[in-house]
Amino acid sequence: MVDKTAHIAWDNQSNIELPIYTPTLGKQVIDISTLGNQGAFTYDPGFMSTAACESQITYINGDKGILLHRGYPIDQLAEKKQFLDVAYA
């Protein structure tokens, strides 16, 4: 769901409007997918501020060591749950 928009302007080009999404967990996300159409790309060394995909069922925060699947920590699913419980989730 688009809650807000970010605006970028440089040189004499018109203002570019980019949607900002608010996730259930984590930081807000700016959708930059239309920047290529404007003749621009982003530079993110180490891929540290870029999401590679969108997920409705998982959450990953590598800095904090968090990996959730449907709200459950992945280590809890792997160590303490039966196969059918994990398959159902």
ZIZIJO-V66308 format. One record per residue. N is the residue number from 0. RES is the residue in three letters. PHI is phi in whole degrees, -180 to 180 (999 if undefined). NEAR is the number of other ideal C-beta (glycine too) atoms within 8 Angstrom. Layout:
N/RES/PHI/NEAR
N/RES/PHI/NEAR
This chain:
0/MET/999/4
1/VAL/-82/7
2/ASP/-97/7
3/LYS/-144/7
4/THR/-133/8
5/ALA/-105/9
6/HIS/-123/8
7/ILE/-124/7
8/ALA/-142/7
9/TRP/-147/4
10/ASP/49/3
11/ASN/-104/2
12/GLN/-81/7
13/SER/-72/4
14/ASN/-68/6
15/ILE/-102/11
16/GLU/-103/7
17/LEU/-123/13
18/PRO/-71/10
19/ILE/-114/13
20/TYR/-107/10
21/THR/-107/7
22/PRO/-81/9
23/THR/-66/4
24/LEU/-127/5
25/GLY/94/6
26/LYS/-84/4
27/GLN/-65/9
28/VAL/-124/9
29/ILE/-100/8
30/ASP/-82/9
31/ILE/-102/7
32/SER/-62/5
33/THR/-91/9
34/LEU/-63/11
35/GLY/-59/8
36/ASN/-66/5
37/GLN/-94/8
38/GLY/81/4
39/ALA/-137/6
40/PHE/-132/5
41/THR/-105/7
42/TYR/-121/4
43/ASP/-134/8
44/PRO/-57/5
45/GLY/76/4
46/PHE/56/7
47/MET/-85/6
48/SER/-124/4
49/THR/-129/7
50/ALA/-89/5
51/ALA/-87/4
52/CYS/-157/4
53/GLU/-115/4
54/SER/-137/6
55/GLN/-92/3
56/ILE/-123/5
57/THR/-126/8
58/TYR/-139/11
59/ILE/-128/7
60/ASN/-133/8
61/GLY/-65/5
62/ASP/-63/4
63/LYS/-98/5
64/GLY/71/6
65/ILE/-107/8
66/LEU/-138/10
67/LEU/-114/12
68/HIS/-124/10
69/ARG/54/7
70/GLY/89/4
71/TYR/-98/9
72/PRO/-61/8
73/ILE/-63/9
74/ASP/-67/7
75/GLN/-66/9
76/LEU/-65/13
77/ALA/-72/8
78/GLU/-95/6
79/LYS/-117/5
80/LYS/-111/9
81/GLN/-81/5
82/PHE/-55/5
83/LEU/-65/6
84/ASP/-62/9
85/VAL/-69/10
86/ALA/-64/6
87/TYR/-68/5
88/ALA/-66/9
